[in-house]
């Protein structure tokens, strides 16, 4: 069923990556696997080498990962990739790996716990997230209103005598992509807002500690500047 496939797709790209990202797998590997001191490269060295490579740095950029995440839907379902993933084992495994990684990189850009060379401001993260919601809505509506069956030689040749017709089931899949698929987006929005609030609290505490260390030097400097300006102002009689 196309609708069942779409449920799997939404879980694979939007819900499972949240758990993976919050588990901080890169930090876990860096701490759990012992560092080699003999000059050889073990699992830790190879893993961190790949993570810190220029290619991963490029695809992990928030803008790039968002574009890949959003466009993957349209490119995959409206191209021969859907047939390849549905009819071959290799294609199916590639589909799972691609969408899982695309979802991971996108979620990492939004609420990543692991260190990243690309940290965008929280307003930008919210804009990127809202943009993907628009793509999901457009993709879901295109399936809901479509009158032609995707991959009819596959989804239309199952020979089942129960349930909705293949086209109606595809339209249900579109509703899942648009409606149910937005639920993980709302969860992501809440997590981004929570991280935003915590970041502001940390910055505020950091400023308070700095002010306590230098005895409000910045404030005193500002007051001294105002006092000088006041002295320069001509007096009126």
Secondary structure, DSSP 8 states (H G I E B T S, - for coil): -HHHHHHHHHIIIIIHHHHHHHTTHHHHHHHHS----SS---HHHHHHHHHTSHHHHHHTSHHHHHHHHHHHHHHHHTSTHHHHHHH-HHHHHHHHHHHHHHHHHHHHHHH--S--S----HHHHHHHHHHHHHHHHHHHHHHHS--S-TTHHHHT-S---SSS-HHHHHHHHHHIIIIIHHHHHHHHHHHHHHHHHHHHHHHHHHHHHHHHHTTSHHHHHHHHHHHHHHHHS----
